[in-house]
Amino acid sequence: MTPAQKNEDPEAPEAPEAPEAKGYGQGYEYFGLALNFTVAILLFGAGGWLLDGWVHTRPLFTIIGAFVGGFAGFMSIYYRVKRDTAAKGK
């Protein structure tokens, strides 16, 4: 087996990452959480805006949709942090 084939083994243990690489990975992970939160608010708010246009209650469902999106985004972050904390505790 050549050294090149040895490195292609999918069951081979991974080399430890440098601390800088781990920091960048965490930064992107946090950015993804923030983006998830923002997109949830925008999507639910846009859905409320469309529903308002359909039933002619202009700001009502837009506001409700934004709050529901904020809650959904927060719960997504909460469960992610809870899962990550439980994984580190094991």
N, CA, C and O atoms as a CHARMM CRD file, in Angstrom:
* protein
*
  360
    1    1 MET  N      0.85000  -1.16200   0.00000 PROA 1      0.00000
    2    1 MET  CA     0.00000   0.00000   0.00000 PROA 1      0.00000
    3    1 MET  C      0.90700   1.24000   0.00000 PROA 1      0.00000
    4    1 MET  O      1.80900   1.36000   0.82900 PROA 1      0.00000
    5    2 THR  N      0.65900   2.13600  -0.92000 PROA 2      0.00000
    6    2 THR  CA     1.47500   3.35000  -1.01500 PROA 2      0.00000
    7    2 THR  C      1.00000   4.37100   0.02100 PROA 2      0.00000
    8    2 THR  O     -0.12700   4.27900   0.50600 PROA 2      0.00000
    9    3 PRO  N      1.84200   5.33300   0.36100 PROA 3      0.00000
   10    3 PRO  CA     1.41300   6.35800   1.33000 PROA 3      0.00000
   11    3 PRO  C      0.18500   7.13500   0.85600 PROA 3      0.00000
   12    3 PRO  O     -0.63400   7.54500   1.67900 PROA 3      0.00000
   13    4 ALA  N      0.04400   7.34100  -0.43900 PROA 4      0.00000
   14    4 ALA  CA    -1.11700   8.06100  -0.95100 PROA 4      0.00000
   15    4 ALA  C     -2.39700   7.27500  -0.68800 PROA 4      0.00000
   16    4 ALA  O     -3.42100   7.85600  -0.32700 PROA 4      0.00000
   17    5 GLN  N     -2.34400   5.96200  -0.86600 PROA 5      0.00000
   18    5 GLN  CA    -3.51400   5.13100  -0.61400 PROA 5      0.00000
   19    5 GLN  C     -3.82100   5.07600   0.87400 PROA 5      0.00000
   20    5 GLN  O     -4.98600   4.99900   1.26300 PROA 5      0.00000
   21    6 LYS  N     -2.80700   5.11400   1.69500 PROA 6      0.00000
   22    6 LYS  CA    -3.00300   5.05500   3.13100 PROA 6      0.00000
   23    6 LYS  C     -3.78800   6.29200   3.61500 PROA 6      0.00000
   24    6 LYS  O     -4.62100   6.17500   4.51300 PROA 6      0.00000
   25    7 ASN  N     -3.52900   7.47000   3.02700 PROA 7      0.00000
   26    7 ASN  CA    -4.21300   8.69600   3.42100 PROA 7      0.00000
   27    7 ASN  C     -5.64600   8.74900   2.91800 PROA 7      0.00000
   28    7 ASN  O     -6.45000   9.52200   3.44100 PROA 7      0.00000
   29    8 GLU  N     -5.98100   7.95600   1.92800 PROA 8      0.00000
   30    8 GLU  CA    -7.32900   7.96200   1.38200 PROA 8      0.00000
   31    8 GLU  C     -8.27400   7.04300   2.13400 PROA 8      0.00000
   32    8 GLU  O     -9.45700   6.97800   1.80200 PROA 8      0.00000
   33    9 ASP  N     -7.78500   6.33800   3.13000 PROA 9      0.00000
   34    9 ASP  CA    -8.61000   5.42100   3.89500 PROA 9      0.00000
   35    9 ASP  C     -9.66800   6.21200   4.67200 PROA 9      0.00000
   36    9 ASP  O     -9.30300   7.02900   5.51700 PROA 9      0.00000
   37   10 PRO  N    -10.98400   5.99600   4.41500 PROA 10     0.00000
   38   10 PRO  CA   -12.01700   6.77900   5.08700 PROA 10     0.00000
   39   10 PRO  C    -12.11300   6.48300   6.57800 PROA 10     0.00000
   40   10 PRO  O    -12.66700   7.28900   7.32600 PROA 10     0.00000
   41   11 GLU  N    -11.59100   5.35600   7.02400 PROA 11     0.00000
   42   11 GLU  CA   -11.68500   5.00700   8.43600 PROA 11     0.00000
   43   11 GLU  C    -10.44100   5.42100   9.21200 PROA 11     0.00000
   44   11 GLU  O    -10.34300   5.16000  10.41100 PROA 11     0.00000
   45   12 ALA  N     -9.50100   6.05700   8.54700 PROA 12     0.00000
   46   12 ALA  CA    -8.28600   6.50300   9.21600 PROA 12     0.00000
   47   12 ALA  C     -8.62700   7.66500  10.14100 PROA 12     0.00000
   48   12 ALA  O     -9.46400   8.50200   9.80300 PROA 12     0.00000
   49   13 PRO  N     -7.98600   7.72200  11.30100 PROA 13     0.00000
   50   13 PRO  CA    -8.27500   8.84700  12.20500 PROA 13     0.00000
   51   13 PRO  C     -7.80600  10.16300  11.59900 PROA 13     0.00000
   52   13 PRO  O     -6.78900  10.22000  10.90700 PROA 13     0.00000
   53   14 GLU  N     -8.56100  11.20800  11.87000 PROA 14     0.00000
   54   14 GLU  CA    -8.23300  12.51100  11.31400 PROA 14     0.00000
   55   14 GLU  C     -7.12300  13.15700  12.13600 PROA 14     0.00000
   56   14 GLU  O     -7.00800  12.93600  13.34100 PROA 14     0.00000
   57   15 ALA  N     -6.32100  13.94700  11.46500 PROA 15     0.00000
   58   15 ALA  CA    -5.26500  14.68000  12.15900 PROA 15     0.00000
   59   15 ALA  C     -5.90000  15.79600  12.97500 PROA 15     0.00000
   60   15 ALA  O     -6.88300  16.39400  12.53600 PROA 15     0.00000
   61   16 PRO  N     -5.36100  16.08800  14.15100 PROA 16     0.00000
   62   16 PRO  CA    -5.94600  17.17600  14.94800 PROA 16     0.00000
   63   16 PRO  C     -5.77300  18.51600  14.24500 PROA 16     0.00000
   64   16 PRO  O     -4.76400  18.76400  13.58400 PROA 16     0.00000
   65   17 GLU  N     -6.77000  19.36700  14.40000 PROA 17     0.00000
   66   17 GLU  CA    -6.73800  20.66700  13.74800 PROA 17     0.00000
   67   17 GLU  C     -5.90500  21.63900  14.57400 PROA 17     0.00000
   68   17 GLU  O     -5.78700  21.50600  15.79200 PROA 17     0.00000
   69   18 ALA  N     -5.34500  22.59600  13.89700 PROA 18     0.00000
   70   18 ALA  CA    -4.63100  23.66600  14.58500 PROA 18     0.00000
   71   18 ALA  C     -5.64800  24.53000  15.32600 PROA 18     0.00000
   72   18 ALA  O     -6.79200  24.64200  14.88500 PROA 18     0.00000
   73   19 PRO  N     -5.25100  25.14600  16.44900 PROA 19     0.00000
   74   19 PRO  CA    -6.21300  25.98600  17.19200 PROA 19     0.00000
   75   19 PRO  C     -6.80200  27.11300  16.35000 PROA 19     0.00000
   76   19 PRO  O     -7.96100  27.48300  16.54000 PROA 19     0.00000
   77   20 GLU  N     -6.01600  27.66600  15.41800 PROA 20     0.00000
   78   20 GLU  CA    -6.53300  28.73600  14.57500 PROA 20     0.00000
   79   20 GLU  C     -7.66500  28.23300  13.69000 PROA 20     0.00000
   80   20 GLU  O     -8.66500  28.92300  13.49000 PROA 20     0.00000
   81   21 ALA  N     -7.49800  27.03300  13.16800 PROA 21     0.00000
   82   21 ALA  CA    -8.52700  26.46400  12.29400 PROA 21     0.00000
   83   21 ALA  C     -9.80800  26.22000  13.06800 PROA 21     0.00000
   84   21 ALA  O    -10.90000  26.43400  12.54200 PROA 21     0.00000
   85   22 LYS  N     -9.68800  25.78100  14.29300 PROA 22     0.00000
   86   22 LYS  CA   -10.88100  25.55800  15.10200 PROA 22     0.00000
   87   22 LYS  C    -11.59000  26.88000  15.37400 PROA 22     0.00000
   88   22 LYS  O    -12.82000  26.93200  15.36600 PROA 22     0.00000
   89   23 GLY  N    -10.83800  27.94100  15.61300 PROA 23     0.00000
   90   23 GLY  CA   -11.43100  29.25800  15.85100 PROA 23     0.00000
   91   23 GLY  C    -12.19400  29.76300  14.64000 PROA 23     0.00000
   92   23 GLY  O    -13.28900  30.30800  14.77600 PROA 23     0.00000
   93   24 TYR  N    -11.62400  29.58500  13.45800 PROA 24     0.00000
   94   24 TYR  CA   -12.32400  30.00100  12.24300 PROA 24     0.00000
   95   24 TYR  C    -13.59600  29.18200  12.05700 PROA 24     0.00000
   96   24 TYR  O    -14.62800  29.71900  11.65400 PROA 24     0.00000
   97   25 GLY  N    -13.52600  27.89800  12.34800 PROA 25     0.00000
   98   25 GLY  CA   -14.70400  27.04700  12.21200 PROA 25     0.00000
   99   25 GLY  C    -15.81500  27.47900  13.14900 PROA 25     0.00000
  100   25 GLY  O    -16.98700  27.47300  12.77300 PROA 25     0.00000
  101   26 GLN  N    -15.45500  27.85300  14.36500 PROA 26     0.00000
  102   26 GLN  CA   -16.47100  28.32300  15.30900 PROA 26     0.00000
  103   26 GLN  C    -17.06300  29.64900  14.85000 PROA 26     0.00000
  104   26 GLN  O    -18.25800  29.89000  15.01900 PROA 26     0.00000
  105   27 GLY  N    -16.24100  30.49900  14.27500 PROA 27     0.00000
  106   27 GLY  CA   -16.75400  31.76800  13.77600 PROA 27     0.00000
  107   27 GLY  C    -17.79000  31.56700  12.69200 PROA 27     0.00000
  108   27 GLY  O    -18.82800  32.22900  12.68500 PROA 27     0.00000
  109   28 TYR  N    -17.51100  30.65800  11.77600 PROA 28     0.00000
  110   28 TYR  CA   -18.47200  30.37800  10.71100 PROA 28     0.00000
  111   28 TYR  C    -19.72800  29.71800  11.27500 PROA 28     0.00000
  112   28 TYR  O    -20.83100  29.94600  10.77800 PROA 28     0.00000
  113   29 GLU  N    -19.56100  28.90700  12.30200 PROA 29     0.00000
  114   29 GLU  CA   -20.71300  28.26800  12.92500 PROA 29     0.00000
  115   29 GLU  C    -21.62200  29.32700  13.55800 PROA 29     0.00000
  116   29 GLU  O    -22.84400  29.25500  13.42300 PROA 29     0.00000
  117   30 TYR  N    -21.03900  30.29300  14.23700 PROA 30     0.00000
  118   30 TYR  CA   -21.83300  31.36800  14.84600 PROA 30     0.00000
  119   30 TYR  C    -22.47800  32.25000  13.77900 PROA 30     0.00000
  120   30 TYR  O    -23.61100  32.70200  13.94100 PROA 30     0.00000
  121   31 PHE  N    -21.75900  32.48700  12.70500 PROA 31     0.00000
  122   31 PHE  CA   -22.34200  33.25900  11.60500 PROA 31     0.00000
  123   31 PHE  C    -23.53900  32.51600  11.01900 PROA 31     0.00000
  124   31 PHE  O    -24.54900  33.13100  10.67500 PROA 31     0.00000
  125   32 GLY  N    -23.42800  31.19200  10.90500 PROA 32     0.00000
  126   32 GLY  CA   -24.54300  30.39100  10.40300 PROA 32     0.00000
  127   32 GLY  C    -25.74900  30.46800  11.31900 PROA 32     0.00000
  128   32 GLY  O    -26.88400  30.51600  10.84500 PROA 32     0.00000
  129   33 LEU  N    -25.51900  30.48100  12.62900 PROA 33     0.00000
  130   33 LEU  CA   -26.62700  30.61500  13.56900 PROA 33     0.00000
  131   33 LEU  C    -27.30800  31.97600  13.42400 PROA 33     0.00000
  132   33 LEU  O    -28.53600  32.06700  13.43600 PROA 33     0.00000
  133   34 ALA  N    -26.50600  33.03000  13.28700 PROA 34     0.00000
  134   34 ALA  CA   -27.07500  34.36900  13.11200 PROA 34     0.00000
  135   34 ALA  C    -27.85300  34.46500  11.80500 PROA 34     0.00000
  136   34 ALA  O    -28.91700  35.08200  11.74800 PROA 34     0.00000
  137   35 LEU  N    -27.31900  33.85900  10.77000 PROA 35     0.00000
  138   35 LEU  CA   -27.99800  33.86900   9.47900 PROA 35     0.00000
  139   35 LEU  C    -29.31000  33.09100   9.55400 PROA 35     0.00000
  140   35 LEU  O    -30.31500  33.50600   8.97800 PROA 35     0.00000
  141   36 ASN  N    -29.30000  31.97700  10.25600 PROA 36     0.00000
  142   36 ASN  CA   -30.50600  31.17400  10.44800 PROA 36     0.00000
  143   36 ASN  C    -31.57600  31.99400  11.16800 PROA 36     0.00000
  144   36 ASN  O    -32.74400  31.96300  10.78000 PROA 36     0.00000
  145   37 PHE  N    -31.18900  32.72000  12.20400 PROA 37     0.00000
  146   37 PHE  CA   -32.10800  33.55600  12.96200 PROA 37     0.00000
  147   37 PHE  C    -32.70600  34.64900  12.07100 PROA 37     0.00000
  148   37 PHE  O    -33.91200  34.89400  12.09400 PROA 37     0.00000
  149   38 THR  N    -31.85300  35.29300  11.29500 PROA 38     0.00000
  150   38 THR  CA   -32.29200  36.38100  10.41700 PROA 38     0.00000
  151   38 THR  C    -33.23700  35.88400   9.32800 PROA 38     0.00000
  152   38 THR  O    -34.26400  36.50500   9.05500 PROA 38     0.00000
  153   39 VAL  N    -32.88500  34.77300   8.71800 PROA 39     0.00000
  154   39 VAL  CA   -33.71800  34.22500   7.64000 PROA 39     0.00000
  155   39 VAL  C    -35.07800  33.78600   8.17300 PROA 39     0.00000
  156   39 VAL  O    -36.08900  33.95100   7.49100 PROA 39     0.00000
  157   40 ALA  N    -35.11600  33.23000   9.38500 PROA 40     0.00000
  158   40 ALA  CA   -36.39900  32.82300   9.96400 PROA 40     0.00000
  159   40 ALA  C    -37.30900  34.03200  10.14800 PROA 40     0.00000
  160   40 ALA  O    -38.49500  33.97000   9.82700 PROA 40     0.00000
  161   41 ILE  N    -36.76100  35.12600  10.66000 PROA 41     0.00000
  162   41 ILE  CA   -37.56800  36.34100  10.84900 PROA 41     0.00000
  163   41 ILE  C    -38.06100  36.86800   9.50400 PROA 41     0.00000
  164   41 ILE  O    -39.23200  37.21800   9.35500 PROA 41     0.00000
  165   42 LEU  N    -37.15800  36.92000   8.52800 PROA 42     0.00000
  166   42 LEU  CA   -37.54000  37.45800   7.21900 PROA 42     0.00000
  167   42 LEU  C    -38.57700  36.58800   6.51900 PROA 42     0.00000
  168   42 LEU  O    -39.52600  37.10800   5.93200 PROA 42     0.00000
  169   43 LEU  N    -38.40600  35.28300   6.57300 PROA 43     0.00000
  170   43 LEU  CA   -39.36000  34.39600   5.89200 PROA 43     0.00000
  171   43 LEU  C    -40.74100  34.43500   6.54100 PROA 43     0.00000
  172   43 LEU  O    -41.75200  34.53600   5.84700 PROA 43     0.00000
  173   44 PHE  N    -40.78500  34.35400   7.85900 PROA 44     0.00000
  174   44 PHE  CA   -42.08700  34.40100   8.52200 PROA 44     0.00000
  175   44 PHE  C    -42.72500  35.78200   8.37000 PROA 44     0.00000
  176   44 PHE  O    -43.94100  35.89200   8.21200 PROA 44     0.00000
  177   45 GLY  N    -41.90500  36.83500   8.41900 PROA 45     0.00000
  178   45 GLY  CA   -42.42700  38.18200   8.20500 PROA 45     0.00000
  179   45 GLY  C    -42.97100  38.35100   6.79400 PROA 45     0.00000
  180   45 GLY  O    -44.02500  38.95800   6.60000 PROA 45     0.00000
  181   46 ALA  N    -42.25900  37.81800   5.81100 PROA 46     0.00000
  182   46 ALA  CA   -42.72500  37.89600   4.42200 PROA 46     0.00000
  183   46 ALA  C    -44.01300  37.08400   4.23400 PROA 46     0.00000
  184   46 ALA  O    -44.91600  37.49600   3.50600 PROA 46     0.00000
  185   47 GLY  N    -44.08400  35.93600   4.89500 PROA 47     0.00000
  186   47 GLY  CA   -45.31800  35.15100   4.83300 PROA 47     0.00000
  187   47 GLY  C    -46.48300  35.90700   5.44000 PROA 47     0.00000
  188   47 GLY  O    -47.59500  35.86600   4.91500 PROA 47     0.00000
  189   48 GLY  N    -46.23200  36.60000   6.54800 PROA 48     0.00000
  190   48 GLY  CA   -47.26900  37.43400   7.15600 PROA 48     0.00000
  191   48 GLY  C    -47.66800  38.58600   6.26700 PROA 48     0.00000
  192   48 GLY  O    -48.84200  38.95100   6.19500 PROA 48     0.00000
  193   49 TRP  N    -46.68000  39.16600   5.58100 PROA 49     0.00000
  194   49 TRP  CA   -46.96100  40.27500   4.66800 PROA 49     0.00000
  195   49 TRP  C    -47.85300  39.80200   3.51600 PROA 49     0.00000
  196   49 TRP  O    -48.79000  40.49600   3.12300 PROA 49     0.00000
  197   50 LEU  N    -47.55400  38.61500   2.97900 PROA 50     0.00000
  198   50 LEU  CA   -48.39000  38.06000   1.90100 PROA 50     0.00000
  199   50 LEU  C    -49.80100  37.76200   2.40500 PROA 50     0.00000
  200   50 LEU  O    -50.78600  38.02800   1.71600 PROA 50     0.00000
  201   51 LEU  N    -49.88600  37.21500   3.60200 PROA 51     0.00000
  202   51 LEU  CA   -51.19700  36.91700   4.18200 PROA 51     0.00000
  203   51 LEU  C    -51.97400  38.21300   4.44100 PROA 51     0.00000
  204   51 LEU  O    -53.18600  38.26200   4.23300 PROA 51     0.00000
  205   52 ASP  N    -51.28100  39.25600   4.89300 PROA 52     0.00000
  206   52 ASP  CA   -51.92600  40.56200   5.08300 PROA 52     0.00000
  207   52 ASP  C    -52.47400  41.10900   3.77000 PROA 52     0.00000
  208   52 ASP  O    -53.57700  41.65600   3.73900 PROA 52     0.00000
  209   53 GLY  N    -51.72400  40.96800   2.70100 PROA 53     0.00000
  210   53 GLY  CA   -52.19900  41.43000   1.40200 PROA 53     0.00000
  211   53 GLY  C    -53.41400  40.65600   0.93200 PROA 53     0.00000
  212   53 GLY  O    -54.27100  41.19900   0.23500 PROA 53     0.00000
  213   54 TRP  N    -53.49100  39.40400   1.30700 PROA 54     0.00000
  214   54 TRP  CA   -54.60500  38.55600   0.87100 PROA 54     0.00000
  215   54 TRP  C    -55.88000  38.87500   1.64600 PROA 54     0.00000
  216   54 TRP  O    -56.96300  38.92000   1.06200 PROA 54     0.00000
  217   55 VAL  N    -55.76100  39.10000   2.97000 PROA 55     0.00000
  218   55 VAL  CA   -56.95600  39.35000   3.79000 PROA 55     0.00000
  219   55 VAL  C    -57.12900  40.82600   4.16000 PROA 55     0.00000
  220   55 VAL  O    -58.03000  41.16600   4.92800 PROA 55     0.00000
  221   56 HSD  N    -56.27900  41.70200   3.62500 PROA 56     0.00000
  222   56 HSD  CA   -56.38300  43.15400   3.79800 PROA 56     0.00000
  223   56 HSD  C    -56.32300  43.59000   5.26700 PROA 56     0.00000
  224   56 HSD  O    -57.13900  44.39400   5.71800 PROA 56     0.00000
  225   57 THR  N    -55.36700  43.06100   5.99000 PROA 57     0.00000
  226   57 THR  CA   -55.10700  43.47500   7.37800 PROA 57     0.00000
  227   57 THR  C    -53.63600  43.85400   7.46000 PROA 57     0.00000
  228   57 THR  O    -52.86300  43.19200   8.15100 PROA 57     0.00000
  229   58 ARG  N    -53.25300  44.89300   6.77500 PROA 58     0.00000
  230   58 ARG  CA   -51.85900  45.18800   6.43100 PROA 58     0.00000
  231   58 ARG  C    -50.80600  44.90200   7.51400 PROA 58     0.00000
  232   58 ARG  O    -49.96700  44.04300   7.24500 PROA 58     0.00000
  233   59 PRO  N    -50.75000  45.50600   8.67900 PROA 59     0.00000
  234   59 PRO  CA   -49.57200  45.21800   9.50500 PROA 59     0.00000
  235   59 PRO  C    -49.72500  44.03100  10.45200 PROA 59     0.00000
  236   59 PRO  O    -48.73500  43.57800  11.02800 PROA 59     0.00000
  237   60 LEU  N    -50.92700  43.52300  10.62400 PROA 60     0.00000
  238   60 LEU  CA   -51.18600  42.53600  11.66900 PROA 60     0.00000
  239   60 LEU  C    -50.37100  41.25200  11.50100 PROA 60     0.00000
  240   60 LEU  O    -49.57600  40.91200  12.37700 PROA 60     0.00000
  241   61 PHE  N    -50.55400  40.54500  10.40600 PROA 61     0.00000
  242   61 PHE  CA   -49.87600  39.26500  10.23600 PROA 61     0.00000
  243   61 PHE  C    -48.38000  39.41700   9.95400 PROA 61     0.00000
  244   61 PHE  O    -47.60600  38.49100  10.19500 PROA 61     0.00000
  245   62 THR  N    -47.97400  40.57500   9.44700 PROA 62     0.00000
  246   62 THR  CA   -46.54600  40.82400   9.25000 PROA 62     0.00000
  247   62 THR  C    -45.84600  40.87200  10.59900 PROA 62     0.00000
  248   62 THR  O    -44.78600  40.27200  10.77600 PROA 62     0.00000
  249   63 ILE  N    -46.43600  41.58100  11.54300 PROA 63     0.00000
  250   63 ILE  CA   -45.85600  41.67100  12.89000 PROA 63     0.00000
  251   63 ILE  C    -45.88100  40.31700  13.57500 PROA 63     0.00000
  252   63 ILE  O    -44.89500  39.90500  14.18500 PROA 63     0.00000
  253   64 ILE  N    -47.00300  39.62600  13.47400 PROA 64     0.00000
  254   64 ILE  CA   -47.10700  38.29300  14.08100 PROA 64     0.00000
  255   64 ILE  C    -46.08300  37.34900  13.45000 PROA 64     0.00000
  256   64 ILE  O    -45.41600  36.59100  14.15400 PROA 64     0.00000
  257   65 GLY  N    -45.96200  37.39600  12.13300 PROA 65     0.00000
  258   65 GLY  CA   -44.98800  36.53900  11.44200 PROA 65     0.00000
  259   65 GLY  C    -43.56200  36.83500  11.85900 PROA 65     0.00000
  260   65 GLY  O    -42.76200  35.91300  12.01800 PROA 65     0.00000
  261   66 ALA  N    -43.22800  38.11000  12.03800 PROA 66     0.00000
  262   66 ALA  CA   -41.87400  38.46500  12.46900 PROA 66     0.00000
  263   66 ALA  C    -41.60000  37.93900  13.87000 PROA 66     0.00000
  264   66 ALA  O    -40.51000  37.43300  14.13700 PROA 66     0.00000
  265   67 PHE  N    -42.57600  38.05100  14.76800 PROA 67     0.00000
  266   67 PHE  CA   -42.39000  37.53400  16.12100 PROA 67     0.00000
  267   67 PHE  C    -42.29200  36.00400  16.13400 PROA 67     0.00000
  268   67 PHE  O    -41.47400  35.44000  16.86000 PROA 67     0.00000
  269   68 VAL  N    -43.11300  35.34600  15.34600 PROA 68     0.00000
  270   68 VAL  CA   -43.04100  33.88100  15.25900 PROA 68     0.00000
  271   68 VAL  C    -41.69600  33.45300  14.66700 PROA 68     0.00000
  272   68 VAL  O    -41.09500  32.48400  15.12900 PROA 68     0.00000
  273   69 GLY  N    -41.22800  34.17200  13.65200 PROA 69     0.00000
  274   69 GLY  CA   -39.91800  33.88000  13.07200 PROA 69     0.00000
  275   69 GLY  C    -38.79700  34.09900  14.06400 PROA 69     0.00000
  276   69 GLY  O    -37.85200  33.31100  14.11700 PROA 69     0.00000
  277   70 GLY  N    -38.88800  35.15800  14.85200 PROA 70     0.00000
  278   70 GLY  CA   -37.88700  35.40700  15.89400 PROA 70     0.00000
  279   70 GLY  C    -37.88400  34.30500  16.93300 PROA 70     0.00000
  280   70 GLY  O    -36.82400  33.86000  17.37300 PROA 70     0.00000
  281   71 PHE  N    -39.06900  33.86600  17.32500 PROA 71     0.00000
  282   71 PHE  CA   -39.16600  32.77200  18.28900 PROA 71     0.00000
  283   71 PHE  C    -38.59700  31.48100  17.71000 PROA 71     0.00000
  284   71 PHE  O    -37.85800  30.76300  18.38300 PROA 71     0.00000
  285   72 ALA  N    -38.94500  31.19100  16.45900 PROA 72     0.00000
  286   72 ALA  CA   -38.43400  29.97500  15.81300 PROA 72     0.00000
  287   72 ALA  C    -36.91600  30.02800  15.68000 PROA 72     0.00000
  288   72 ALA  O    -36.24300  29.02600  15.91900 PROA 72     0.00000
  289   73 GLY  N    -36.36900  31.17900  15.30400 PROA 73     0.00000
  290   73 GLY  CA   -34.92600  31.32500  15.20400 PROA 73     0.00000
  291   73 GLY  C    -34.24900  31.17400  16.54900 PROA 73     0.00000
  292   73 GLY  O    -33.20000  30.53700  16.64800 PROA 73     0.00000
  293   74 PHE  N    -34.84400  31.76200  17.60100 PROA 74     0.00000
  294   74 PHE  CA   -34.27900  31.63500  18.94000 PROA 74     0.00000
  295   74 PHE  C    -34.29700  30.18700  19.40300 PROA 74     0.00000
  296   74 PHE  O    -33.31800  29.70600  19.97400 PROA 74     0.00000
  297   75 MET  N    -35.40000  29.49100  19.16300 PROA 75     0.00000
  298   75 MET  CA   -35.47900  28.09200  19.59200 PROA 75     0.00000
  299   75 MET  C    -34.47700  27.22400  18.83500 PROA 75     0.00000
  300   75 MET  O    -33.92600  26.27600  19.39400 PROA 75     0.00000
  301   76 SER  N    -34.24600  27.54600  17.57600 PROA 76     0.00000
  302   76 SER  CA   -33.23600  26.82500  16.79800 PROA 76     0.00000
  303   76 SER  C    -31.85500  26.99700  17.43200 PROA 76     0.00000
  304   76 SER  O    -31.10200  26.03300  17.57000 PROA 76     0.00000
  305   77 ILE  N    -31.53400  28.21800  17.81100 PROA 77     0.00000
  306   77 ILE  CA   -30.24600  28.48500  18.46600 PROA 77     0.00000
  307   77 ILE  C    -30.19400  27.79800  19.82500 PROA 77     0.00000
  308   77 ILE  O    -29.17500  27.20800  20.18300 PROA 77     0.00000
  309   78 TYR  N    -31.27300  27.86800  20.57700 PROA 78     0.00000
  310   78 TYR  CA   -31.32100  27.26000  21.91100 PROA 78     0.00000
  311   78 TYR  C    -31.05800  25.75400  21.84800 PROA 78     0.00000
  312   78 TYR  O    -30.23100  25.23600  22.59900 PROA 78     0.00000
  313   79 TYR  N    -31.75400  25.05600  20.96200 PROA 79     0.00000
  314   79 TYR  CA   -31.56500  23.60800  20.86700 PROA 79     0.00000
  315   79 TYR  C    -30.18400  23.25100  20.33200 PROA 79     0.00000
  316   79 TYR  O    -29.63000  22.21900  20.71100 PROA 79     0.00000
  317   80 ARG  N    -29.61900  24.08200  19.46100 PROA 80     0.00000
  318   80 ARG  CA   -28.27200  23.84400  18.95400 PROA 80     0.00000
  319   80 ARG  C    -27.23900  23.96000  20.07600 PROA 80     0.00000
  320   80 ARG  O    -26.34900  23.12000  20.20500 PROA 80     0.00000
  321   81 VAL  N    -27.37200  25.01600  20.88400 PROA 81     0.00000
  322   81 VAL  CA   -26.45200  25.21400  22.00200 PROA 81     0.00000
  323   81 VAL  C    -26.63100  24.10700  23.03200 PROA 81     0.00000
  324   81 VAL  O    -25.65100  23.61400  23.59000 PROA 81     0.00000
  325   82 LYS  N    -27.85700  23.72100  23.28200 PROA 82     0.00000
  326   82 LYS  CA   -28.13500  22.64100  24.23300 PROA 82     0.00000
  327   82 LYS  C    -27.50200  21.33000  23.76400 PROA 82     0.00000
  328   82 LYS  O    -26.91200  20.60400  24.56400 PROA 82     0.00000
  329   83 ARG  N    -27.62500  21.02700  22.47000 PROA 83     0.00000
  330   83 ARG  CA   -27.04100  19.80800  21.92100 PROA 83     0.00000
  331   83 ARG  C    -25.51600  19.84600  21.98300 PROA 83     0.00000
  332   83 ARG  O    -24.88300  18.85400  22.34400 PROA 83     0.00000
  333   84 ASP  N    -24.92500  20.99400  21.63000 PROA 84     0.00000
  334   84 ASP  CA   -23.47500  21.12400  21.66400 PROA 84     0.00000
  335   84 ASP  C    -22.93800  21.03200  23.08700 PROA 84     0.00000
  336   84 ASP  O    -21.88500  20.43500  23.31300 PROA 84     0.00000
  337   85 THR  N    -23.64500  21.61400  24.04300 PROA 85     0.00000
  338   85 THR  CA   -23.22800  21.55400  25.43400 PROA 85     0.00000
  339   85 THR  C    -23.30100  20.11800  25.96000 PROA 85     0.00000
  340   85 THR  O    -22.41200  19.67300  26.68600 PROA 85     0.00000
  341   86 ALA  N    -24.35100  19.40400  25.59500 PROA 86     0.00000
  342   86 ALA  CA   -24.47600  18.01100  26.02200 PROA 86     0.00000
  343   86 ALA  C    -23.38400  17.15100  25.38400 PROA 86     0.00000
  344   86 ALA  O    -22.88100  16.22500  26.02100 PROA 86     0.00000
  345   87 ALA  N    -23.01600  17.43900  24.15200 PROA 87     0.00000
  346   87 ALA  CA   -21.96800  16.66100  23.48700 PROA 87     0.00000
  347   87 ALA  C    -20.60100  16.90400  24.12300 PROA 87     0.00000
  348   87 ALA  O    -19.78700  15.98400  24.19400 PROA 87     0.00000
  349   88 LYS  N    -20.33700  18.11700  24.58400 PROA 88     0.00000
  350   88 LYS  CA   -19.06900  18.42000  25.23100 PROA 88     0.00000
  351   88 LYS  C    -19.01100  17.84400  26.64400 PROA 88     0.00000
  352   88 LYS  O    -17.92700  17.57000  27.15900 PROA 88     0.00000
  353   89 GLY  N    -20.15500  17.66200  27.26300 PROA 89     0.00000
  354   89 GLY  CA   -20.19900  17.12000  28.62600 PROA 89     0.00000
  355   89 GLY  C    -19.95900  15.63300  28.69100 PROA 89     0.00000
  356   89 GLY  O    -19.65500  15.10500  29.76100 PROA 89     0.00000
  357   90 LYS  N    -20.08600  14.94900  27.57900 PROA 90     0.00000
  358   90 LYS  CA   -19.91500  13.47300  27.57600 PROA 90     0.00000
  359   90 LYS  C    -18.47800  13.09200  27.61000 PROA 90     0.00000
  360   90 LYS  O    -18.15300  11.90500  27.61300 PROA 90     0.00000
